[in-house]
């Protein structure tokens, strides 16, 4: 049986399961469409939240980023830390408030349609930016494993998401995501276990990372440091020079995580407030399985890649191009691996082509690095690089696609509910029927899928980078307004609106200056290099600064204007404190 047929069986089988679940869990009311009827078990919801959360960026791109250097584990710290923030500071209170969406909370808490509209705008910007990464990731997976071009792959992915998201709403998406979590976690861990056993003899990749490299007898990380250093790259375990940027980037990811609308909406799907905490706890457990495995996958994948190109070691002759393994040939067809013989020796030179390494490269007869490998393929290509069985490769195919589709569906639902519930139902046409609102939700989701597909075909960067931008925008807009809405009685609608706008404008403008206006290639004002960054702060890390701007503007405006009505202050009190807590308590700000 050919690898293509095996891939088709795994991917097609998983698609059939997703669509069956969508038909079985078809939403019959707006409550089922938005929050799955509010009756999802915390364990199932935790698993669905993990799938919602672990996107193409987590499954496909994160290990690729960490493979460049362990310093990129800031992605791990930021994302998991953010989940703890969400569990402790936001989830229980938002569930107690009992609304369908983030703009719903903002609109009612600040008693303002203007605040609701601004929250909708922020949500649409975040979710649209985020969904680009998912569609790009889906395109990468489809392009390789179904042997189609990425555009065709995106269209197939969009059709599948349309089938179960538009039909089932949150109810269909929730139980589909449970299935997708099972698929993606098995797909991620089994190849990692195989590779760990091959390279270190450890069953657990988490311990294998700090074990001994069997072939050389050296510690795994020391061996990796050695080979990358011999090719002109900095040590894998090297420290970062710009501590401020790393700190702000980690903070941006943390508070961005706690402000992601498609994750927050998950806490509205459980029956009780306590279940919201349990959901977050279970989600952390399910997420940790993948996140603790990713560094091992990254380091072992990079070492395997270098060993493939330099079978006798980095100081010996490189692999002849004609003798390249099948995985390079298949990935070349997708355009995600490319080769150019710059010195006409018929061999594949891959090294860090920088001035500091130029003398060494010249002495070896090299005239430039000849192999370009897209970071996004590392996890997907890992089983092939390690010569694992065909069924493992098929499993990875289904897992990568499941990761991208699960998050895409959650984001599209967030977009759909913001338009149909928060704009149409709450502002434009309050007397709309339940049936009419359902139709509006499904139409808006269909439109969102079309836009997401287009943006996936023309993305501004690889998956994890695009996702990081979404986190920055969420950090600068949604997180501060939720925190102030829950923990401060003094913040009024004027403060909330102007704070969100200030955070959104400051963050998006800073991002656009370096990455192109509205992500259009070639329109950036400044080149995206550290020398051009303000105080060394990258566009990916600016979300933390945007959040500070949001807080500062909101408090300044709120204290310069009238206090919120007493009923709103009482509302904050009722959300902040459980019944029967007593009257002798400290007042919130």
Beta strands, then each sheet from edge to edge (+ up, - down):
strand 1: 337-339
strand 2: 371-373
sheet 1: 1+ 2-
end
